[in-house]
Amino acid sequence: MQQLELFDFRRDVIFERDNQVARFYDVLSETEDGISYAEHIDPKKEFSICGMDYEEYVDVKKRYLNGLTYDQILNYLMKIKKEERLEKYKILLKFRNIPFNADLFTWNSDWLNLDR
């Protein structure tokens, strides 16, 4: 696990793997008013989905955490199998009546690299 300090807020890489098809990584991060957990897939150029990046995320506002801390969330996520992490995190938030936003976000990173 890699922890980065960004503007006095935390960012922890919980999972990271590369294979011939894509780069996979999961990140828990903190902002001034929220905590976000995201699972990323960045396909490599040689494949038909090249350039199409995927991020499935869960965002929570700190004011709704009811005493739940970043460290508690991080420890909880670290103990769960990768395949179950996102859904079990959502279940925990629902069980504790913590509102959250969750979605799957896709974009084409090739558009960012166009030569002009």
N, C-alpha and C positions, 0 to 999 in steps of 0.2 A: 504494500500500500504506500502510495506517495502522497504527502501532504504539502500543499503550497499555501503560502501566506499572501493574500492579495488585499491590499488596502485594509489590513487588520481584520479581514474576514477569512474564513477557512474554505478550503477546497480539498477534498480527499478523493483520490482515485481508488475505488474499491476493487475494481476488476480491470484487467487489461490483457488482451490477447491479440496476436496477429497470426493470420494464416495466409494461404495463397489466394484466398477470395476477398478477405476484408480485414479491417482493423476493428476490434470490438473493445469498448471501454465503458465503465460505469462510474459516475461521479456524484458525490454528495457535496453540495456547495452552499455557502451562506452569503447573504447580502445583508444590508442594514435592516431590512424588514421581512426577510423571508429565508426559507430553506428549500433547496431544490435537489431532487434526486433524478438523475437522467441516465438512461441506457442508450449508448450510441453505437451505430454501425456505419463505418465508412468503407464502402466497396472499393476495390483496387481497379485500376484502369483497364486491365485485360478482360474484364467481365462485362456481360451485357447490361448490367445495372451500374456500370462505372459512372462516377460522378453524382449518383443519387445517394445522398446521405440521409440517415434516419436517426431520429432522436425521440425516444418515448420518455416522457417526464411526468413528475409529480411535484407541484409547487404548493408550499404551505406558507401562509403569513404567520410570522412569529407571534403576533398578538392573539392568535387562536390556539397556541400550543398547550395552554393550560398546565404549565410547569414542565412539559416534555422538553428536554434540551437537545442541542445538536449532538453532543457526545452520546446521549442515550439512543438517539436515532442511528448514529453511526455504528454503535455496538450492536444494535438490533439487526441492522442490515448485514453486518459482517458475519453474523451467525447463521444466516439463511443461505440455502443453496442458490446459486446464481439464477437458475431457471425459475425459481419461485419468488425471488426477491421483490419484484415490482408488485405482484398481486398481494403478497403477504403484507407489504408496507401499506397498501391501500386498505386492506382489512384492518390493520392496526389503527389507522387514522379514523376509519368509520366507527370502530369499536369505541374509541375515545371521543367520539363526536367532534372531530377536528375537520373543519371544511378544507377542501383542497381542490386544485385544478389539475387535471391529468389529460394528456393528449399524446398523439403521435404526430410528430412534425417531420416533414420531408422537404428537401430542397436539392437542387442540382448545383453542386460545387463547381462543375465545369463552367458554368456561366460566370463564375467569379474569376476564372483564369483565361478568358478570351483575349487573344492578342488584338489590339486595335491599331 
